[in-house]
Amino acid sequence: MASGDGAEQAIMGAQRAGKSGRDIVAYFAGHLANLANGNDTLGDAEEIVFVKPFHLYERVRRLLTVNKRYSEGLVGVWAYPPPDGVEEAAEFYFDRVLDRPIAARRDEPTSADNLAALVATRAAGPVAPPPRDQPLSTWKALVGGPARRRRFRETSELFELSNRILKCLDAANRPYAETLRLGLCPKEWLVGDDAAGVNTLKAANGFLKALKAKMDDKLGRRPTDEELDAAFAAAPVPGAKTGKEFAATPLGAAIVSRVAGQDQTYLLSFESVEATQAAEIADEADGPLMTQQEAAPYLTAAVEAGAIAPPERDLLAAIMAGRTLNQALGESLFLRRRVKADFEGDLAAYVEDLSARTARFVVAAAARP
């Protein structure tokens, strides 16, 4: 076993949760990377880890159920009505997020494909070819490679593993997180006849925010038709023409019911939970692996090589300087138009694309003599 403070630092240290507010998903990605790397059971001098999917699954399941940071802030057990509890919520989260297939965009490798490729480079034994009949999930990319692997020994190597896991979770976690932001149970709204798509869930969150504003945040009562229509005019939801019409749909009715209910627990925002946990994580985090000054030459060279655009360099530099993504993005008309025109408004997809382009260039540049 790795001992004392060294083990704790190894288990928690791969994915830095910076003071700019890296969310709980990033922290979980780092934790998952450390578990897959054997950092909770192996000593620092041990070079090989044997990945046993069922054993790793049990450790991840226990992490999601026992650690309140994850059971409340990530899994959202508070949104699950009885008889479901933390065990059932964790199992559903695993199925709908960690084992959710990640579809390809524009015939390019997915974030799960990139994770599987990195895992394959650590093979210390035979490697079976990955299945190509269906998209990979985060979980299948992580455990579907070689069972006998060379461990990620350097901090930078482990960071790369956790970063690739995070890119998978950025894509796979969104429908689940959007449902929690509504204060609704993911098990009720991500499967079955009333299952809602991620774009509908995002729009519904915009509607809920507008509705609360129109009600002056005086909840615990049913909104009037005028308030519903005013909120819908400010934040429409696909599939309905008016706020009153949306409130008559199953999803709209559930949202209005939460607003009208006396139990404000169900109005708890996922963003609020996330912000609380981010503050805790920031207190435990070390500094970033690369400072803004160290990264600047790579970003400048990436612009000169055409790998990224100048506004994208400025965006990355601003984030490294401690600004949030929304703050940095909001100041650039070029970037907002790029996200809307090329990625259909899908910010997570754009961030994944920008990260992949930048990472490919930096890796190639660092490898050149």
C-alpha positions in Angstrom: 0.0 0.0 0.0 1.1 3.5 -0.7 1.7 5.2 2.7 0.4 8.2 4.5 0.2 11.6 2.9 1.8 10.3 -0.3 -1.1 7.9 -0.9 -3.7 10.6 -0.2 -2.0 13.1 -2.5 -1.7 10.5 -5.2 -5.4 9.5 -5.0 -6.7 13.0 -5.1 -4.0 14.9 -7.0 -4.3 14.0 -10.6 -7.1 16.4 -11.7 -6.4 19.8 -10.2 -9.5 21.6 -9.0 -8.2 25.2 -9.4 -9.4 28.2 -7.5 -11.3 29.3 -10.6 -14.0 26.8 -9.6 -13.3 23.5 -11.4 -16.4 21.6 -10.7 -17.1 18.3 -9.0 -17.1 16.4 -12.3 -13.4 17.3 -12.8 -12.6 16.2 -9.3 -14.4 12.9 -9.9 -12.5 12.4 -13.1 -9.2 12.7 -11.2 -10.4 10.3 -8.5 -11.5 7.8 -11.2 -8.1 8.1 -12.9 -6.3 7.3 -9.6 -8.5 4.3 -8.9 -7.8 2.9 -12.4 -4.1 3.5 -11.9 -4.1 1.5 -8.7 -3.1 4.4 -6.6 -5.4 3.4 -3.7 -3.8 -0.1 -3.4 -0.3 -0.1 -4.9 2.9 1.4 -3.6 4.8 4.1 -5.5 7.5 1.7 -6.6 5.1 -0.8 -8.2 5.1 -0.3 -12.0 2.3 -2.6 -13.1 -1.4 -2.5 -12.4 -3.9 -5.3 -13.2 -7.3 -3.8 -14.1 -10.1 -6.0 -13.1 -13.4 -4.4 -14.2 -15.6 -5.9 -11.5 -13.3 -4.9 -8.7 -12.9 -1.4 -10.2 -16.7 -1.2 -10.5 -17.1 -2.0 -6.8 -14.6 0.7 -5.8 -16.3 3.3 -8.0 -19.8 2.3 -6.8 -18.6 2.6 -3.2 -17.1 6.0 -4.0 -20.4 7.2 -5.4 -22.4 6.0 -2.4 -20.2 6.7 0.6 -18.6 10.0 -0.4 -21.2 12.7 0.2 -19.4 15.0 -2.2 -20.4 12.6 -5.0 -23.6 11.1 -3.7 -25.2 14.5 -3.2 -23.3 16.8 -5.6 -22.8 14.4 -8.5 -25.3 11.6 -8.3 -28.0 13.9 -6.6 -29.4 11.3 -4.3 -31.6 14.1 -2.8 -33.6 14.1 -6.1 -34.6 10.4 -5.9 -37.9 9.7 -4.2 -38.4 6.7 -1.9 -38.0 3.8 -2.1 -34.8 4.6 -4.2 -31.8 5.5 -2.1 -28.1 6.1 -2.6 -27.4 2.6 -3.9 -30.1 2.8 -6.6 -29.1 6.4 -7.5 -25.4 5.4 -7.9 -26.3 2.4 -10.1 -28.4 4.6 -12.3 -25.7 7.2 -12.5 -23.2 4.5 -13.5 -25.5 3.2 -16.3 -26.6 6.6 -17.6 -23.3 8.5 -17.4 -20.2 6.3 -17.0 -21.5 3.6 -19.3 -23.4 5.9 -21.7 -22.1 5.5 -25.3 -20.5 8.7 -26.6 -21.5 9.3 -30.3 -19.1 10.6 -32.9 -19.3 14.0 -34.4 -18.1 14.6 -38.0 -16.5 11.2 -38.3 -13.8 12.1 -35.8 -12.6 10.1 -32.8 -14.8 10.6 -29.8 -13.5 11.5 -26.4 -14.0 7.9 -25.4 -12.0 6.8 -28.4 -9.2 9.1 -27.3 -9.3 7.7 -23.8 -9.2 4.1 -25.1 -6.2 5.0 -27.3 -4.3 6.4 -24.3 -5.1 3.3 -22.2 -3.8 1.1 -25.0 -0.4 2.8 -24.9 0.1 1.4 -21.4 -0.3 -2.2 -22.4 2.1 -4.6 -20.7 0.6 -7.6 -22.3 -1.7 -8.7 -25.2 -4.2 -6.1 -26.3 -7.5 -7.1 -27.9 -8.7 -4.8 -30.7 -11.5 -2.5 -29.5 -15.1 -3.3 -30.7 -16.2 -1.0 -33.5 -19.8 -2.0 -33.8 -21.0 0.6 -31.3 -19.7 3.8 -29.7 -17.5 3.5 -26.6 -18.6 4.7 -23.2 -16.2 6.2 -20.6 -16.3 3.0 -18.7 -15.7 0.7 -21.6 -12.8 2.9 -22.8 -11.2 2.8 -19.4 -11.6 -1.0 -18.6 -11.8 -2.4 -22.1 -8.1 -2.2 -22.9 -5.3 -4.3 -21.6 -5.7 -5.8 -18.2 -2.0 -5.7 -17.4 -0.8 -2.1 -17.7 2.2 0.1 -17.0 1.1 2.6 -14.4 0.9 6.3 -15.1 3.9 7.2 -12.9 4.5 10.8 -13.7 2.1 13.5 -12.5 1.8 14.8 -16.1 0.9 11.4 -17.3 -1.8 10.9 -14.7 -3.1 14.3 -15.4 -3.5 13.4 -19.1 -5.5 10.3 -18.1 -7.8 12.3 -15.8 -8.1 15.0 -18.4 -9.3 12.5 -21.0 -11.7 11.0 -18.6 -13.0 14.5 -17.9 -13.6 15.1 -21.6 -15.7 11.9 -21.7 -17.7 13.0 -18.6 -18.2 16.5 -20.1 -20.2 14.8 -22.9 -21.8 12.0 -21.0 -22.8 13.8 -17.8 -24.8 16.7 -19.4 -28.3 15.2 -19.6 -28.0 13.9 -16.1 -26.7 17.2 -14.7 -29.4 19.3 -16.6 -32.1 17.1 -15.0 -30.6 17.7 -11.5 -30.5 21.4 -12.2 -34.2 21.3 -12.6 -34.5 19.6 -9.2 -36.0 16.5 -10.9 -35.0 12.8 -10.6 -32.9 11.6 -13.5 -34.3 8.1 -13.3 -37.7 9.6 -14.1 -36.7 11.9 -17.0 -33.8 10.2 -18.8 -35.6 6.9 -19.6 -39.1 5.8 -20.5 -41.9 7.4 -22.5 -41.4 10.8 -21.0 -37.6 10.9 -21.5 -36.3 14.3 -22.4 -33.4 15.2 -24.7 -30.5 17.3 -23.5 -31.5 20.3 -25.6 -35.0 20.2 -24.1 -33.6 19.9 -20.6 -31.2 22.9 -21.2 -34.1 25.0 -22.5 -36.3 23.9 -19.6 -33.6 25.2 -17.2 -33.6 28.5 -18.9 -37.4 28.6 -18.6 -37.2 27.7 -14.9 -34.7 30.5 -14.3 -36.9 33.0 -16.1 -40.0 31.8 -14.3 -38.5 32.2 -10.9 -37.5 35.7 -11.9 -41.0 36.6 -13.1 -42.3 35.3 -9.7 -39.7 37.5 -7.9 -38.4 34.2 -6.4 -41.5 34.0 -4.2 -42.0 30.2 -4.6 -44.4 27.8 -2.9 -47.3 28.8 -5.1 -48.5 28.0 -8.6 -47.4 30.6 -11.2 -50.1 32.5 -13.0 -50.7 32.0 -16.7 -49.2 35.5 -17.3 -46.0 34.5 -15.4 -45.8 31.3 -17.4 -46.1 33.0 -20.7 -43.7 35.8 -19.8 -41.1 33.3 -18.7 -41.7 31.3 -21.9 -41.3 34.4 -24.0 -37.9 35.0 -22.4 -36.8 31.4 -22.5 -38.9 29.2 -24.9 -38.8 25.4 -24.8 -38.9 23.3 -28.0 -42.2 21.5 -28.7 -44.5 24.2 -27.1 -45.8 27.6 -28.3 -46.7 29.2 -24.9 -45.8 28.9 -21.3 -49.2 27.6 -20.5 -48.9 24.9 -23.2 -45.5 23.9 -21.9 -46.8 23.7 -18.3 -49.4 21.1 -19.6 -46.6 18.7 -20.8 -45.3 16.1 -18.4 -41.9 17.9 -18.1 -43.5 21.3 -17.7 -46.0 20.0 -15.2 -43.2 18.5 -13.1 -41.3 21.8 -13.1 -44.3 23.8 -12.1 -45.1 21.3 -9.4 -41.6 21.8 -7.9 -42.1 25.6 -8.1 -45.5 25.3 -6.3 -44.3 22.8 -3.7 -43.6 23.8 -0.2 -40.5 21.5 0.0 -37.7 23.7 -1.3 -35.3 20.8 -1.2 -36.4 19.9 -4.7 -35.6 23.4 -6.0 -32.0 22.9 -5.0 -29.9 23.7 -8.1 -27.2 21.4 -9.2 -25.1 24.5 -9.8 -25.5 25.5 -6.2 -24.3 22.1 -5.0 -21.5 22.3 -7.5 -20.4 25.7 -6.3 -20.3 24.5 -2.7 -18.2 21.5 -3.5 -15.9 23.5 -5.8 -15.1 25.7 -2.8 -14.1 22.6 -0.8 -12.0 21.2 -3.6 -10.2 24.5 -4.1 -9.0 24.4 -0.5 -7.5 20.9 -1.0 -6.0 21.6 -4.5 -2.3 22.1 -5.4 -1.3 24.6 -8.1 -1.8 23.9 -11.8 0.7 21.7 -13.6 1.6 24.4 -16.1 1.5 28.2 -15.3 0.1 30.8 -17.6 3.7 31.9 -18.4 4.8 28.4 -19.3 1.8 27.8 -21.5 2.0 31.1 -23.4 4.7 30.0 -25.9 2.7 26.9 -26.8 -0.5 28.9 -27.3 1.3 31.5 -29.5 2.9 28.8 -31.6 -0.5 27.1 -31.9 -1.9 30.3 -33.4 1.0 30.7 -35.8 0.6 27.1 -36.9 -3.2 27.6 -37.5 -4.2 25.0 -34.9 -6.2 27.5 -32.9 -7.5 31.1 -33.7 -6.2 34.1 -31.8 -9.5 34.5 -29.8 -9.2 30.9 -28.8 -5.6 31.5 -27.5 -7.0 34.5 -25.5 -9.8 32.2 -24.1 -7.4 29.6 -22.9 -5.1 32.2 -21.4 -8.0 33.8 -19.6 -9.1 30.5 -18.1 -5.5 29.7 -17.0 -5.4 33.2 -15.4 -8.4 32.2 -13.2 -11.4 33.4 -15.1 -14.4 31.2 -15.6 -15.3 29.8 -19.0 -18.5 31.9 -19.2 -16.7 35.1 -18.3 -14.0 34.6 -20.9 -16.4 33.4 -23.6 -18.9 36.2 -23.0 -16.3 38.9 -24.0 -15.7 37.4 -27.4 -18.2 37.8 -30.2 -16.0 35.6 -32.5 -16.2 32.7 -30.1 -19.9 33.1 -29.4 -20.6 33.0 -33.1 -18.2 30.1 -33.6 -20.1 28.0 -31.0 -23.4 28.9 -32.5 -22.5 28.4 -36.2 -20.1 25.4 -36.0 -21.4 23.6 -32.9 -25.1 24.5 -32.9 -24.7 26.2 -29.6 -23.2 23.1 -28.0 -20.6 24.7 -25.7 -19.4 21.4 -24.3 -18.7 20.1 -27.8 -16.8 23.2 -28.7 -14.7 23.1 -25.5 -13.9 19.4 -26.3 -12.9 20.3 -29.8 -10.7 23.2 -28.8 -9.0 21.1 -26.0 -8.3 18.3 -28.5 -6.8 20.6 -31.1 -4.7 22.3 -28.5 -3.5 19.1 -26.9 -2.6 17.5 -30.3 -0.5 20.6 -31.2 1.2 20.7 -27.7 2.1 17.0 -27.8 3.5 17.3 -31.3 5.4 20.5 -30.4 6.9 19.0 -27.2 8.0 15.9 -29.2 10.0 17.9 -31.7 13.7 18.3 -30.9 
